């Protein structure tokens, strides 16, 4: 048996417009624009769907940022305390390495009676400043006399004196003196 070829039967009348050059260009343009519209729709849908992923990522990053801020805030007190201790250690190290100041501090503190409390000893280019408190005025006078007898302190003067804060019984006083560390080294 011979093979029967399938013939396509077109019941629509053929249009000369489709077979013309302009018709073929128009048909090609319409099909190309259809593909471009579909591709654009796919890109827009992809961007829309990726927005949900980006929002979730943004939310996670904000949460991590807030946790990190809380941790930094929690450790700020520890850090400030650490920095304060570091400064104090640096000052102590400098005093330890500077033998003049170490000897001077021990010399001053050895001449303090039991009723006098040293608040601070400050060395500067002019000399030394001592701030202390005492229960009686004769103790202050004796402390000044002891400092004058050291020999390495000159021009020992009582720079300030006032009654204790908050109505206390103690006298708060300050002493300033010139230093001569060469006399300290001899002792």
URBEL-V814583 format. One record per run of one state. SS is the DSSP state (alpha for helix, beta for strand, coil for the rest). FROM is the first residue (numbers start at 1). TO is the last residue. If there is no record, write none. Layout:
SS	FROM	TO
SS	FROM	TO
This chain:
coil	1	15
alpha	16	19
coil	20	20
alpha	21	97
coil	98	98
alpha	99	110
coil	111	115
beta	116	123
coil	124	127
beta	128	134
coil	135	136
alpha	137	148
coil	149	152
beta	153	163
coil	164	164
alpha	165	167
coil	168	170
beta	171	179
coil	180	180
alpha	181	186
coil	187	187
